[in-house]
Amino acid sequence: MQSFEIDKSDLLRIETALAGNDAELESVLKEYHASEIALLFEKLPQEAKERIINILPIDIASEVISEMHEEQDAGELLIGLHKEKRSEIIEELDYDDATDIISQLDEDEQQEILEDLDQEDADNIRALLKYDEDTAGGLMNSEIIKVNINLDKKDALDEIIRQSEEMEEFYTIYVVDDNDILQGILSIKSIIKAKADAHVRDLVDKDFVYVKAELDQEDVAGLISQYNLTTIPVVDDNMKLLGRVTVDDIIDVMEQESTEDILKISGVSEDEELSGNWRNAVKSRLPWLVINLGTAYLAASVIRHFDDTVQKLPILAAYMTIIAGMGGNAATQALAVTVRRISLTDLTDKQAYNAVIKEFLVGMLNGAANGLIVFCVALFYDSNPMLGLVLFLAMTGNLIVAGLTGASIPLVLKRVGIDPAVASSIIITTFTDCAGFLLPLWFATKLLLPAH
């Protein structure tokens, strides 16, 4: 199946159907998957969304709401519905999805929704709301299938069948004791193939991976990826089973974390919504640009210090911008690789040292290669081999600075407890800009001015 993209024809069809009666609208909506309707919601006003949700069957409506991006305010859409329709949709949702949506609302609105729900559903959602949204507890779904370790095969299968009636799908059966303490996991295959007189305690796999409820979502994603899991159990400090995190939740986490890293490295706050208005964008980006302006003045002060050299060798002005720009690009490459490496694993001192050495060597070799090109250009256009040598040394030096800072700065920031993706780009840009101006001017002062 090809991925769905909103085009004018789809939007026009929906808008035309909205102008007609409910039967016509329902007929058009049947041609779209729930996730496609959620994408179409990005282009529709709130009144149209509410009308569509009210027309859709409960199972489809709940899926549409669960597929809506956080920035689309699915919670506000729910609040606008009649409370009976709203309750039916929420009760159809998985607990983790319902919690994610309800958590977007004010406490009064949360309470209003929860009071209309079935007591069991409300209690489960309240239990999940107490966890931070970016932790395993905030990700987990408390709907699980668990069996007591003391059961025999027949009773265990009966229990699995009973519990699975309320679940769309499940991957793993969890084995607990009388106090709900997690003892291990049980696969469907093992219990089906077991002999009739087998007991759960003989089939349970006690070599399993689990996470504590407070663990950061990025670490949860790392464990699921490392061990190729489809689901991972969540426990409290006493190993009491609380719920499970599934791989579909982790896909969303990985997308979210990658987006945050890209925005941070680019000097954009993670609070800026991708679909936000210009006011939010200005508020998010302006502070970083002001900081960049300050560092630009620092780089400019380097040029002022070598004012005499610039006046005598004005040709350097053109080449300095090239060297500084190349340093910035090389530093960004080293920074992106290092930040990604940090996000995937906690580097040991030796691994961190090797990462810095690698980027030093890469910077030196790339700098020499690009420096040779600049040398040839200076020799061809300016007929000045000494100018070419100055530019060769400056280019090589600045790309070495770029590699060293691009690798070492995020590692140092991580070590002192600062998010490396947030502050690294500002610091590294300062280094490469200053070095990009300082090195050609300094080498020119030492090697070229004596000849004048």
C-alpha positions as CSV (number, residue, x, y, z in Angstrom):
1,M,0.0,0.0,0.0
2,Q,1.3,3.4,-0.9
3,S,1.5,6.1,1.8
4,F,-1.4,8.6,1.8
5,E,-0.8,12.2,1.1
6,I,-3.3,15.0,1.3
7,D,-4.0,16.6,-2.0
8,K,-6.5,19.2,-3.1
9,S,-8.9,16.6,-4.6
10,D,-9.2,14.7,-1.3
11,L,-9.8,17.8,0.6
12,L,-12.3,19.1,-1.9
13,R,-14.2,15.8,-1.7
14,I,-14.5,16.0,2.1
15,E,-15.5,19.7,2.0
16,T,-18.1,18.9,-0.7
17,A,-19.5,16.0,1.4
18,L,-19.5,18.3,4.5
19,A,-21.8,20.6,2.6
20,G,-24.3,17.8,2.1
21,N,-26.2,15.5,4.4
22,D,-24.8,13.0,6.9
23,A,-25.5,10.0,4.6
24,E,-23.4,11.5,1.8
25,L,-20.6,12.4,4.2
26,E,-20.6,8.9,5.7
27,S,-20.4,7.3,2.2
28,V,-17.3,9.4,1.4
29,L,-15.6,8.7,4.7
30,K,-15.9,4.9,4.2
31,E,-13.4,5.2,1.4
32,Y,-10.7,6.5,3.7
33,H,-8.7,4.7,6.4
34,A,-8.8,6.1,9.9
35,S,-5.2,7.3,9.7
36,E,-6.0,9.1,6.4
37,I,-9.0,10.8,8.1
38,A,-6.6,11.9,10.9
39,L,-4.3,13.5,8.2
40,L,-7.3,15.2,6.6
41,F,-8.2,16.7,10.0
42,E,-5.1,18.8,9.8
43,K,-6.9,20.9,7.1
44,L,-10.4,21.0,8.6
45,P,-12.0,23.4,11.1
46,Q,-13.0,22.1,14.5
47,E,-16.7,22.0,13.7
48,A,-16.1,19.7,10.7
49,K,-13.9,17.4,12.8
50,E,-16.7,17.1,15.4
51,R,-19.3,16.4,12.8
52,I,-17.2,13.7,11.2
53,I,-16.4,12.0,14.6
54,N,-20.1,12.0,15.5
55,I,-20.9,10.2,12.2
56,L,-18.2,7.6,12.3
57,P,-18.7,4.3,14.1
58,I,-17.2,4.2,17.5
59,D,-14.3,1.9,16.6
60,I,-13.3,4.0,13.6
61,A,-13.8,7.3,15.5
62,S,-11.5,6.1,18.3
63,E,-8.8,5.0,15.9
64,V,-9.0,8.4,14.1
65,I,-8.5,10.2,17.4
66,S,-5.7,8.0,18.5
67,E,-3.9,8.7,15.1
68,M,-4.2,12.5,15.4
69,H,-0.9,14.2,16.0
70,E,-0.5,15.8,19.5
71,E,-0.5,19.3,17.9
72,Q,-4.0,18.7,16.5
73,D,-5.5,18.8,20.1
74,A,-7.4,15.5,20.1
75,G,-8.3,16.3,23.7
76,E,-10.1,19.5,22.7
77,L,-12.0,17.6,20.1
78,L,-13.2,15.1,22.7
79,I,-14.3,17.8,25.1
80,G,-16.5,19.2,22.3
81,L,-18.4,15.9,21.9
82,H,-21.5,14.8,23.7
83,K,-20.4,13.1,26.9
84,E,-22.0,9.7,25.9
85,K,-20.2,9.7,22.6
86,R,-17.0,10.8,24.2
87,S,-17.1,8.1,26.8
88,E,-17.8,5.4,24.2
89,I,-14.7,6.6,22.2
90,I,-12.4,6.7,25.2
91,E,-13.5,3.2,26.4
92,E,-12.7,1.9,22.9
93,L,-9.2,3.3,23.1
94,D,-6.2,1.5,24.7
95,Y,-5.5,2.9,28.1
96,D,-2.2,4.4,27.0
97,D,-3.7,6.2,24.1
98,A,-6.6,7.5,26.2
99,T,-4.2,8.7,28.8
100,D,-2.0,10.5,26.2
101,I,-5.1,12.4,24.9
102,I,-6.6,13.2,28.3
103,S,-3.3,14.4,29.6
104,Q,-3.4,17.3,27.1
105,L,-6.4,18.8,28.9
106,D,-6.7,20.9,32.0
107,E,-7.3,19.2,35.3
108,D,-11.0,20.3,35.4
109,E,-11.5,18.9,31.9
110,Q,-9.7,15.7,32.8
111,Q,-12.0,15.2,35.8
112,E,-15.1,15.9,33.7
113,I,-14.1,13.1,31.3
114,L,-13.1,10.6,33.9
115,E,-16.3,11.0,35.9
116,D,-18.3,9.9,32.9
117,L,-16.3,6.7,32.4
118,D,-16.8,3.2,33.7
119,Q,-15.1,3.0,37.1
120,E,-12.5,0.4,36.0
121,D,-11.5,2.5,33.0
122,A,-11.3,5.7,35.0
123,D,-9.1,4.0,37.6
124,N,-6.7,2.6,35.0
125,I,-6.4,6.0,33.3
126,R,-5.9,7.8,36.6
127,A,-3.1,5.4,37.5
128,L,-1.3,6.1,34.2
129,L,-1.8,9.9,34.5
130,K,0.5,10.0,37.5
131,Y,3.6,9.1,35.4
132,D,5.6,11.6,33.4
133,E,4.7,11.2,29.7
134,D,8.3,10.7,28.7
135,T,8.8,7.7,30.9
136,A,8.1,4.0,30.6
137,G,5.1,4.5,33.0
138,G,3.8,7.3,30.7
139,L,4.1,5.0,27.6
140,M,2.8,1.8,29.1
141,N,-0.6,0.2,28.6
142,S,-2.0,-1.4,31.7
143,E,-4.1,-3.8,29.6
144,I,-2.1,-7.0,29.8
145,I,-2.5,-10.8,29.9
146,K,-1.1,-12.4,33.0
147,V,-1.4,-15.9,34.5
148,N,-0.4,-17.2,37.9
149,I,2.7,-19.3,38.1
150,N,0.8,-22.0,40.0
151,L,-1.7,-22.8,37.3
152,D,-1.7,-25.9,35.1
153,K,-2.0,-25.7,31.3
154,K,-5.8,-26.0,31.1
155,D,-6.5,-23.3,33.7
156,A,-3.8,-21.1,32.2
157,L,-5.4,-21.3,28.7
158,D,-8.8,-20.6,30.1
159,E,-7.5,-17.5,31.8
160,I,-5.7,-16.4,28.6
161,I,-8.9,-16.7,26.6
162,R,-10.9,-14.9,29.2
163,Q,-8.5,-11.9,29.4
164,S,-7.9,-11.7,25.7
165,E,-11.6,-11.0,25.0
166,E,-11.1,-7.3,25.8
167,M,-7.8,-7.0,23.9
168,E,-7.3,-6.4,20.2
169,E,-3.9,-8.1,20.1
170,F,-1.2,-9.3,22.5
171,Y,2.3,-10.6,22.0
172,T,3.4,-11.9,25.4
173,I,1.8,-13.6,28.4
174,Y,3.2,-12.5,31.7
175,V,3.6,-14.9,34.6
176,V,3.1,-13.5,38.2
177,D,2.8,-14.9,41.7
178,D,0.0,-14.4,44.1
179,N,1.2,-10.9,44.9
180,D,1.4,-9.8,41.2
181,I,5.2,-10.0,41.3
182,L,6.6,-10.6,37.8
183,Q,8.2,-14.1,37.6
184,G,8.8,-14.3,33.8
185,I,7.2,-14.5,30.4
186,L,5.3,-17.2,28.6
187,S,4.8,-17.6,24.9
188,I,1.6,-18.8,23.2
189,K,3.6,-21.4,21.3
190,S,5.1,-23.0,24.4
191,I,1.9,-23.4,26.3
192,I,0.0,-24.7,23.2
193,K,2.7,-27.3,22.5
194,A,3.1,-28.3,26.2
195,K,1.7,-31.6,27.4
196,A,-1.8,-31.6,29.0
197,D,-0.4,-32.1,32.5
198,A,2.2,-29.3,32.2
199,H,2.2,-26.4,34.7
200,V,3.1,-22.8,34.0
201,R,6.1,-22.9,36.4
202,D,7.6,-25.5,34.1
203,L,7.1,-23.4,31.0
204,V,7.9,-19.9,32.2
205,D,11.0,-18.1,30.8
206,K,12.7,-16.4,33.7
207,D,15.4,-14.8,31.5
208,F,13.6,-11.7,30.4
209,V,14.1,-8.0,29.9
210,Y,12.0,-5.5,31.9
211,V,11.9,-1.8,32.7
212,K,11.1,0.3,35.8
213,A,8.2,2.8,35.4
214,E,10.4,5.8,35.9
215,L,12.9,4.9,33.1
216,D,13.2,7.5,30.3
217,Q,11.3,6.7,27.1
218,E,14.5,6.9,25.0
219,D,16.1,4.2,27.2
220,V,13.0,2.0,26.8
221,A,13.3,2.4,23.0
222,G,17.0,1.5,23.2
223,L,16.2,-1.8,25.1
224,I,13.4,-2.8,22.7
225,S,15.7,-2.1,19.7
226,Q,18.7,-3.9,21.3
227,Y,16.8,-7.1,22.2
228,N,14.5,-7.0,19.1
229,L,11.4,-7.1,21.3
230,T,7.8,-6.5,20.4
231,T,6.8,-5.7,23.9
232,I,8.5,-5.1,27.3
233,P,7.0,-5.4,30.8
234,V,6.9,-2.4,33.2
235,V,7.4,-3.0,36.9
236,D,7.7,-1.0,40.1
237,D,10.6,-1.1,42.5
238,N,9.2,-4.3,44.0
239,M,8.9,-6.0,40.6
240,K,5.1,-5.8,40.7
241,L,3.8,-5.9,37.2
242,L,2.2,-2.6,36.1
243,G,1.8,-2.8,32.4
244,R,3.6,-3.2,29.1
245,V,5.2,-1.0,26.4
246,T,4.7,-2.1,22.8
247,V,6.8,-1.6,19.7
248,D,4.2,0.7,18.1
249,D,4.6,3.1,21.0
250,I,8.4,3.0,20.6
251,I,8.1,4.0,16.9
252,D,6.4,7.2,18.0
253,V,9.1,7.8,20.6
254,M,11.9,7.3,18.1
255,E,10.3,9.8,15.7
256,Q,9.7,12.3,18.6
257,E,13.3,12.0,19.9
258,S,14.8,12.3,16.4
259,T,12.7,15.4,15.8
260,E,13.8,16.9,19.1
261,D,17.5,16.2,18.3
262,I,17.2,17.8,14.8
263,L,15.5,20.9,16.2
264,K,18.0,21.3,19.1
265,I,21.0,20.9,16.8
266,S,19.5,23.6,14.5
267,G,19.1,26.0,17.4
268,V,15.3,25.6,17.6
269,S,13.5,24.9,20.8
270,E,11.7,21.5,21.1
271,D,8.7,23.4,22.3
272,E,8.1,24.9,18.8
273,E,5.3,22.9,17.2
274,L,6.0,22.0,13.5
275,S,2.6,23.2,12.6
276,G,2.7,26.2,14.9
277,N,2.2,29.8,13.8
278,W,4.8,32.5,13.2
279,R,4.5,34.0,16.6
280,N,5.5,30.7,18.3
281,A,8.4,30.3,15.8
282,V,9.8,33.7,16.6
283,K,9.5,33.2,20.3
284,S,11.3,29.9,20.0
285,R,14.1,30.9,17.7
286,L,14.9,34.5,18.6
287,P,16.8,33.8,21.8
288,W,19.2,31.4,19.9
289,L,19.7,34.0,17.2
290,V,20.5,36.7,19.7
291,I,23.1,34.4,21.2
292,N,24.5,33.7,17.7
293,L,24.7,37.4,17.2
294,G,26.9,37.8,20.2
295,T,29.2,35.0,19.1
296,A,29.3,36.6,15.6
297,Y,30.6,39.8,17.2
298,L,33.3,37.7,18.9
299,A,34.4,36.4,15.5
300,A,34.3,39.9,14.1
301,S,36.6,41.1,16.8
302,V,39.3,38.7,15.5
303,I,39.2,40.5,12.2
304,R,39.5,43.9,13.9
305,H,42.6,42.6,15.7
306,F,44.2,41.9,12.3
307,D,43.0,45.1,10.7
308,D,46.4,46.0,9.3
309,T,46.7,42.5,7.6
310,V,43.3,42.9,6.0
311,Q,44.1,46.3,4.6
312,K,47.4,45.1,3.1
313,L,45.9,41.8,1.8
314,P,42.2,42.4,1.0
315,I,42.1,39.2,-1.1
316,L,42.0,37.3,2.3
317,A,38.5,38.6,2.9
318,A,37.1,36.4,0.2
319,Y,38.9,33.3,1.3
320,M,38.2,33.7,5.0
321,T,34.4,33.3,4.5
322,I,35.1,30.1,2.6
323,I,37.4,28.7,5.3
324,A,34.9,29.7,8.1
325,G,32.0,28.2,6.2
326,M,33.7,24.9,5.5
327,G,34.6,24.7,9.2
328,G,31.0,25.2,10.2
329,N,29.8,22.5,7.8
330,A,32.5,20.0,9.0
331,A,31.7,20.7,12.6
332,T,28.0,20.1,12.0
333,Q,28.8,16.7,10.5
334,A,30.9,15.7,13.5
335,L,28.3,17.1,15.9
336,A,25.4,15.1,14.3
337,V,27.4,11.9,14.5
338,T,28.5,12.4,18.1
339,V,25.1,13.5,19.4
340,R,23.5,10.4,17.7
341,R,26.2,8.2,19.2
342,I,25.5,9.7,22.7
343,S,21.7,9.2,22.2
344,L,22.1,5.5,21.4
345,T,24.5,4.5,24.2
346,D,26.4,5.7,27.2
347,L,30.0,6.0,25.9
348,T,32.8,4.8,28.1
349,D,35.9,7.0,28.5
350,K,37.8,4.9,26.0
351,Q,34.9,5.1,23.5
352,A,34.7,8.9,23.9
353,Y,38.4,9.2,23.4
354,N,38.3,7.1,20.3
355,A,35.4,9.2,19.0
356,V,37.4,12.4,19.4
357,I,40.5,10.9,17.8
358,K,38.5,9.6,14.9
359,E,37.0,13.1,14.2
360,F,40.5,14.6,14.6
361,L,41.8,12.3,11.8
362,V,38.8,12.9,9.6
363,G,39.1,16.7,10.1
364,M,42.8,16.6,9.3
365,L,42.4,14.5,6.1
366,N,39.4,16.4,4.9
367,G,41.1,19.7,5.7
368,A,44.2,18.7,3.8
369,A,42.2,17.6,0.8
370,N,40.1,20.8,0.7
371,G,43.2,22.9,1.5
372,L,44.9,21.5,-1.5
373,I,42.0,22.5,-3.7
374,V,42.1,26.1,-2.3
375,F,45.9,26.1,-2.8
376,C,45.5,25.3,-6.5
377,V,42.8,28.0,-6.9
378,A,45.0,30.6,-5.3
379,L,47.9,29.5,-7.5
380,F,45.8,29.6,-10.7
381,Y,43.9,32.8,-10.1
382,D,46.3,34.8,-7.9
383,S,49.6,33.4,-9.0
384,N,50.7,33.4,-5.4
385,P,52.0,30.1,-4.0
386,M,52.6,31.6,-0.5
387,L,49.0,32.7,-0.4
388,G,48.1,29.2,-1.4
389,L,50.2,27.8,1.4
390,V,48.5,30.1,3.9
391,L,45.1,29.0,2.8
392,F,46.1,25.4,2.8
393,L,47.3,25.6,6.4
394,A,44.2,27.6,7.5
395,M,41.8,25.2,5.9
396,T,43.5,22.2,7.3
397,G,43.6,23.8,10.8
398,N,40.0,24.9,10.8
399,L,38.7,21.5,9.8
400,I,40.8,19.9,12.6
401,V,39.2,22.4,15.0
402,A,35.8,21.5,13.6
403,G,36.3,17.8,14.1
404,L,37.7,18.2,17.6
405,T,35.0,20.6,18.8
406,G,32.2,18.7,17.0
407,A,33.1,15.5,18.9
408,S,34.5,16.8,22.2
409,I,32.0,19.6,23.0
410,P,28.9,17.4,23.1
411,L,30.8,14.8,25.1
412,V,31.9,17.4,27.7
413,L,28.4,18.8,28.0
414,K,26.9,15.4,28.5
415,R,29.5,14.7,31.2
416,V,28.5,17.8,33.1
417,G,24.8,17.2,32.8
418,I,23.9,19.6,30.0
419,D,21.9,18.3,26.9
420,P,24.6,18.3,24.2
421,A,22.0,18.8,21.4
422,V,20.9,22.1,22.9
423,A,24.2,24.0,23.5
424,S,26.7,22.3,21.2
425,S,25.9,24.1,18.0
426,I,26.3,27.6,19.5
427,I,29.7,26.8,21.0
428,I,31.0,24.9,18.0
429,T,30.0,27.7,15.6
430,T,31.9,30.2,17.7
431,F,35.0,28.0,17.6
432,T,34.9,27.4,13.8
433,D,34.1,31.0,12.9
434,C,36.8,32.4,15.1
435,A,39.3,29.8,13.9
436,G,38.2,30.4,10.3
437,F,39.1,34.1,10.6
438,L,42.1,33.8,13.0
439,L,44.1,31.1,11.1
440,P,44.3,32.7,7.6
441,L,45.0,36.1,9.2
442,W,47.6,34.8,11.5
443,F,49.4,32.7,8.9
444,A,49.2,35.6,6.5
445,T,50.7,37.9,9.0
446,K,53.6,35.5,9.7
447,L,54.2,34.3,6.1
448,L,53.0,37.0,3.7
449,L,53.4,40.5,5.4
450,P,57.2,40.2,5.8
451,A,57.4,40.0,2.0
452,H,55.5,43.3,1.6
